[in-house]
Amino acid sequence: MGWRSLIVTQHCKVTTKNRTLVVQTDSEVNNVPIEDINQVVFTTTRALLSADAITTLAEANAKVIFSGRDGQPVTETTNLYSDRRKADLVRLQVNWPKSLVENLWTKIVAAKVSIQAQVTKLCGYDNQSLLDDLDTLEINDHSNREATAARKYFKLIFGDDFSRSDICATNAALNYGYSILLSTTNRAIVSAGHITEIGMHHSSVANQYNLGSDLMEPFRPAIDYWVANQKFTDLTPNIKYGLIALLNLEVTFNGKKALLQNALDEHVENCLAYLDGKRNNCRIEVEFPNEVSSDAFNDHV
């Protein structure tokens, strides 16, 4: 699996040659080995992409994400088949035991609220109200502590007047970052031979990424933490670069140092193995560094 995130921001032609992605702009030609690529994000609608480039990237398990005219991701490539996709895995997923699903969802919510409390403290605010919600969490989160904690959390780190329903640069950045996380999660799910449509908690018939929406939850605070520490009034290219670069943030996952994208891959693998009955437990612990770089990114053209 590759490691580079490519960001295409201007008019160009994207093709392939000798297992290399060729990005030709008006002024230069960029060549990147296909095997190095983790994902390609198009933030412009003025790029021409060959069918061979799309299929070659898909075969290498590299995501391609397309943005609309407003700069927000609107669609992504999802492999129809995985080397590991077998009928028995899909059958397992459709029939996951209710007890395992409820136990794992409880762990996911507990991890998410715990990490939100961590981010709140890192941002310099009192996190006791979030810890109180964590203490009252029930199996399968029947009392919806996740939503209660989220309402408190966003006001703590973004201010009392903030709402996730606001049309503002902060929410645009959060949504952009979440889209990148969801795409990475979906890729890991498909790579493991499962399908993204059938989730645990998310179950909308209109959402083809229900399972990805479930499993990504503990990693959302990475986006929140970064956005809360930036000063900006628009979703600029540099903000997008910074959000995509968070995939290469070094975190501590289950006691070990790892890049965020690798930790997310391992998290997905652990969760699916637990639900498939291949392991007895599923640990979810994520710790962030005290500071997150605001300007590091891989490549953009």
N, C-alpha and C positions, 0 to 999 in steps of 0.2 A: 504494500500500500504506500502511496506517495506521501510527501510531506509539504509540498509547496502549494500555496494558495495564490493563484493568478487573478488579477483584477483588471478587467478590460474597460477602459473609460472613454475611448474615442473611436471614431470611424476606423475600421480595419477589416482585413480579410483573414479568416482563420482556417487553415488547412493542415494537413499532415504530410510528412515526408520522412521515410526511414525511421519510424517509431519516434518521431519528433513532432511536437506541435509548433506550427509556424504561424506567427502573428505578424502580419504585414500592415503597417500604418503608412501614412503619407510620407513619413520621413525616415523610417527604419524598419528592419526586419528582426524579430525576436524569435529565437529557437529554444524550446524547452523540451527535454526528454519526457516522453509520456509517462514513464515509470516514476518520475519525480513528482507528478502532479496529484495533489489531494483533491483540489476543486478549482473550477474556473468560474469566476463571478463576473457577469456582464452587467455593468452599471449604465450602459448606453444601449439605445435601441438601433444604433447605426452600425452595428457589426454584422458582417456576412460570415456565416459559419457553414462549412461544408458538411454534408451528411457523413462523410468518412471521418471527419474530426469528431462528430458526436458519437458515432459507433465505436471508434477507437478508444475514446475516453471512457465510454460505458464499459467496454471490455476490460479496461484497466481499473474498473471500480472507482473512477474519479467522477465526482459530482459536477454538473454544469447548472448554474443558477442564473436565471434571466430576470432582469429588473424591468419594470414598466417605465412609462414616461415620467412618473413622479420619483423614480429612483428606488422605490421599494421592490424587493423580490416578489415576483408574481408566479413563477413556476420553476420547476427543476426537473432534471432527468432522473428517472427511477428505473433501475434495471427490472425487466419483466421476470428474469430468471437469474438465479444464483447457482454457482457451482455446487452449493450445498443444499439447494432447494429440492426437497423430496416430499412426496405426498404425505409421508408419515409425520413430518414436522408440521405441516399445515393442519393435519388432523389433530395433532397434539395441541396446537394453538387454539383451535376451535373448541376443544374440550378441556382446557385448563381447569383444574379443580377450583371451585369457588373459594375454598379455604386458603389455597396458595395465592390466588389473586388478591384476596382481602388482606392477607398478611403482608404481601409485597407492597400493596398500595399504602398500607399503614407505614411501612418502612420508608417509602418514597416521600410521603408527606412529612414524616418526622425529620428526615434528612433535609428536606427543603426548608422547613421552618427553622431548624437548627442552624443552617447555613445563612438564612436571612438574619438571624440573631447575630451571627458572627460578623456579617457585613455591616449591620447596624452599629455594632461596637467599633469596628474598624473605621467607620465614618465619624466616630466620636459621639454617638448618641446612646442613651440608655435603652437596653434591649430587654428589660425585665418583663414587659408586657408580652413579648414574643415567647419568652421562656415559660411564662404562665400558660400560654396557649399550648405549648409543647407538653406541659405537664398534664393537661386535661385531654390530650388526644386519645380517642377511642379506636378500637379495631375498625378498619375500613373508613375511618374518619366520618362516622355517622353524624357528628355534630358540626361538621364542616369547619374544623379549625384552620384548614388551609386558607379558606377565603377570609376568615376573621383575621388571621395573622397578616395576610397580604394587605388588607385595608390599612392596618396600623403601620406596617412596614414601609409602604410607599410614602406615607405622610411623614414618617420619621426621617427617611433619607432624602426626600425631595421637597419637604415642606407641607404645612397644613393645608395649603390651597391646592395641592396637586391632586389630580384624579387621572386614572388610567384611561378615562374616556375623553380627556382633553385632546384637542388637535394642537399639538405643539412639537417643538424640535426634540424635546426629551422623549416623548412617546414614540416619535418617528425613529429615534435611535434605538430605543428599547425593542421596538417591533423588528427593526432591521437585524439587530443582534440575535433576537429569538429565532428569526427565520434561518440564520446561519446555523444556530445550534440544532434546530429541527432537521435541517438538511443533513447534517453530520450524523444525527441519531438515526434517521431513516436509512442512510447508507449502511450503517452498522447492522441494522435489523435485517435488511435484505441480504447482506453478506453472510449473515448467520443462517440463512435459509428460511426465514419467517416472512410474513406479510405485514405491511404497515396498517392496513385497514382495520384489523380487529384488535381493539385495545382492551385495557382493563377498566379504567374509570371513564376515559373519553369514549363515547360511543355514537357520535353523530353520523348519520348516514351520508351527510354532505362532506365529511372530513375523511379524506383518504389516508390521513396520517395519524389516526387515533392512537396507535401504539407508540409512535414517536413522540406525540404530545404528552403521553404518560411518562415515558422513560426519561425525557429530557429535564423534567421538573427540578431535580436537585442541582442542576447546573445553571439554571436561569440567573441565580444571584451573581454569577460571574459577570454577566452583562450589566446588571443593576449597579454593581460595585464600580465598574469602569465608567459608566455613564454619570454616576453621582459625583465622580471626581473630575469631570470635564466642565469647561465653560464654553458654551457654544449657543448660537441662536438659529442655526440651520443644519440640516443633515448634509454636510459638505463631504466631498471625496475623502478628505483626511479622517473625518469621523468614521466613515465606512471602512477605511483601511484599518483603523485602530480596532474596530469591532471584529473584523475578520481575523486580525492578528491575535485576538484573544485565544484562538484555537491553539496557539503556540505558547500560551501562558503556562509557566511551570507551577503546578499545584501539588498538594499532598493528597493522594487518593488511597484510602485504606492503609495509611501509614507509610506509603512509598511515594517518592518524587516521580512525577510524570507530567508530560505535556497534557494540556486540557483535552485535546482531541483524542489522545491515547487513553486517557482516563475515562472519557466518555465511551470509547469503544469497549474497554474492559467492563465498564458498568453495564452496558447493554448485554454483553456476553454473559455476565454473571446473572443478571435478571432473567434472561431467557433460559439459562440452564436451570435456575431455580424453578421457574414455572413449568419447565419440561420434566421436572422430577429428577434431574441429573445431579443436583446438589441439595444439601439439607438446609442451607442458610444463605443469606445474601447480605453482605455487609455494604453499607453505603456511608462513607465518611469522606468529606471533602474539606480541605483547608486552603485558604488563599494566602498569598504573601501580603505583607503589610502595605506594599505599594504595587500598583499595576502600571506598566509603561503606557504612555499615551500616544507614542509615535512609532512603535515598531511594527513593521509589516514585511511580508515576503517580497512580492513582486507586483508591479502594476505597469500597465502600458496605456 
